[in-house]
Amino acid sequence: MTDVTPARIFEVATGFMAAKHLFVANEVGLFEKLAKGPATLDELTERIGIPRRTTRIVVDAMVALGFVERQGDRYQNGPVADSFLSGRAPTDLRLLLRYFNRLLYPTWMKLEEAVRTGQTPSQQFQFTEEDQRLFSEGVEAFSAGQAQALAANYDFSRHRSVLDLGGGTGSFLIAVLSQHSGLDGTLFELPGAAAVARQRLVGSPFAGRIRVEEGDFFKTSIPGGHDAIIVANVIHVFSSERNLELLRRIREFVSDGSRLLLVDLWTDPTHTQPLFAALMAGAFLLRSGEGDVYSEEEVRAWLKTTGWRPLERKPLAGPASLIVAEKG
Ligand SMILES: C[S@@+](CC[C@H](N)C(=O)[O-])C[C@H]1O[C@@H](n2cnc3c(N)ncnc32)[C@H](O)[C@@H]1O
């Protein structure tokens, strides 16, 4: 007799229900409303302004998943929801959940087709203005911990000027420049994302230290004069061939001794660890039509092929890590 049960299948197969319940709880403002204080179902229903019956379904799902606690007839945020979803704490993952719910989740309807055919409807970062904001702000929330960890754990004192290629909203540059007063930075982005970054920088204390340049790093010149180049969560957007091309192009535009800081969900050689990366491979495939996760070994091989000298790998926040290389 074995102890094999189908429990794991049920657990994983209902994962989409857990995710969607969480997204909806976030969308209706459940955690923000509970941040005002514990509430009975009637009080919560009134605070949110949706039917009592459906409030009960969503809040009880959150209790079952461990995000909300129930004491007697009162509900309150648990520690994780209170720290990351209530809107009160410095780390705010509400925008990540909004991005997952409104943009990412619908694209997953195409995963079967993509897997069967190897073809994906390539979106290549063509967004409406509203979707661009959802995407840029969602990715910023996704990578906020990485940005803080990079600023704290990599020694920027040897650098004078940082270029962030595909730098999103500028969140990595802001994190780095806020900890290193002698640095200035350039954000290089496609026009839609560059517009979000410019708006984000208006009135910020970093506006004078960060230039925003629009372009396509496969087509236009990459801005020169920088000695550290951040490439964060960009390699996973592209195929191996295009990544080789990108690494070659970056090398052409920077001087000897410049450092390349590659931040991503680098995996083990089998692409199965970390689990988060193995799952996100589907999202990367669907986002650009060619994305994937890559192992440290693959990246080191590309770096050598394109004339970069790999130096080290450092852990960052959660499953993300940093690979550092130098132009020799
Ligand atoms: C997943 S996001 C990462 C954003 C940011 N680096 C971060 O980690 O938060 C990838 C970014 O690459 C930018 N990007 C994609 N293709 C690009 C290209 N050809 N030239 C410049 N930027 C590009 C996208 O606009 C997007 O903001």
The ligand as an SDF file (V2000), in Angstrom:
LIG
                    3D

 27 29  0  0  0  0  0  0  0  0999 V2000
    9.4860   43.4400  -17.0290 C   0  0  0  0  0  0  0  0  0  0  0  0
    9.7810   45.1300  -17.3360 S   0  0  0  0  0  0  0  0  0  0  0  0
   11.0850   45.4900  -16.1640 C   0  0  0  0  0  0  0  0  0  0  0  0
   11.0990   46.9320  -15.6980 C   0  0  0  0  0  0  0  0  0  0  0  0
   12.1700   47.2520  -14.6500 C   0  0  0  0  0  0  0  0  0  0  0  0
   13.5090   46.9950  -15.1560 N   0  0  0  0  0  0  0  0  0  0  0  0
   11.9330   46.4660  -13.4070 C   0  0  0  0  0  0  0  0  0  0  0  0
   12.6200   45.4540  -13.1980 O   0  0  0  0  0  0  0  0  0  0  0  0
   11.0590   46.8500  -12.6170 O   0  0  0  0  0  0  0  0  0  0  0  0
   10.6730   45.1180  -18.8800 C   0  0  0  0  0  0  0  0  0  0  0  0
   10.8470   46.5180  -19.4050 C   0  0  0  0  0  0  0  0  0  0  0  0
   11.6300   46.4620  -20.5980 O   0  0  0  0  0  0  0  0  0  0  0  0
   11.1620   47.4780  -21.4730 C   0  0  0  0  0  0  0  0  0  0  0  0
   11.5490   47.1070  -22.8400 N   0  0  0  0  0  0  0  0  0  0  0  0
   11.1190   46.0410  -23.5470 C   0  0  0  0  0  0  0  0  0  0  0  0
   11.6490   46.0250  -24.7830 N   0  0  0  0  0  0  0  0  0  0  0  0
   12.4270   47.1300  -24.8590 C   0  0  0  0  0  0  0  0  0  0  0  0
   13.2390   47.6780  -25.9020 C   0  0  0  0  0  0  0  0  0  0  0  0
   13.3230   47.0610  -27.0890 N   0  0  0  0  0  0  0  0  0  0  0  0
   13.9240   48.8320  -25.6520 N   0  0  0  0  0  0  0  0  0  0  0  0
   13.8130   49.4500  -24.4380 C   0  0  0  0  0  0  0  0  0  0  0  0
   13.0660   48.9590  -23.3970 N   0  0  0  0  0  0  0  0  0  0  0  0
   12.3820   47.8220  -23.6220 C   0  0  0  0  0  0  0  0  0  0  0  0
    9.6510   47.4540  -21.2510 C   0  0  0  0  0  0  0  0  0  0  0  0
    9.0480   48.6660  -21.6500 O   0  0  0  0  0  0  0  0  0  0  0  0
    9.5300   47.1820  -19.7640 C   0  0  0  0  0  0  0  0  0  0  0  0
    9.3510   48.3500  -19.0040 O   0  0  0  0  0  0  0  0  0  0  0  0
  1  2  1  0
  2  3  1  0
  2 10  1  0
  3  4  1  0
  4  5  1  0
  5  6  1  0
  5  7  1  0
  7  8  2  0
  7  9  1  0
 10 11  1  0
 11 12  1  0
 11 26  1  0
 12 13  1  0
 13 14  1  0
 13 24  1  0
 14 15  1  0
 14 23  1  0
 15 16  2  0
 16 17  1  0
 17 18  1  0
 17 23  2  0
 18 19  1  0
 18 20  2  0
 20 21  1  0
 21 22  2  0
 22 23  1  0
 24 25  1  0
 24 26  1  0
 26 27  1  0
M  CHG  2   2   1   9  -1
M  END
$$$$
